[in-house]
Amino acid sequence: MFRLPAASPTELPRRKEPKTAGLLFLSMSTETKLEIGERHVREGKARIARQRELIEELSRDGHRTGEAKRLLQEFEAVQRELEAHLDFLRKSK
């Protein structure tokens, strides 16, 4: 880990995170696995819709869209995985 020299006036004291901080957060969630899966699918759909809007805007304004389209393909691939996982969760109920 990179640390600034001790004499530096910009060095801030570092707070140590408990090793269980992430686990504690997960156990405090009020969502079920199914609800989390449904939320992820919803959020993925919104992300894809927004990316399509951005591609339209870029194209309309004469900008290149190759990278934006590549990213859309990645979003769509992830969405397929999220939807498959959601189907699994629903069948496992």
Disulfide bonds with the S-S distance in Angstrom:
none
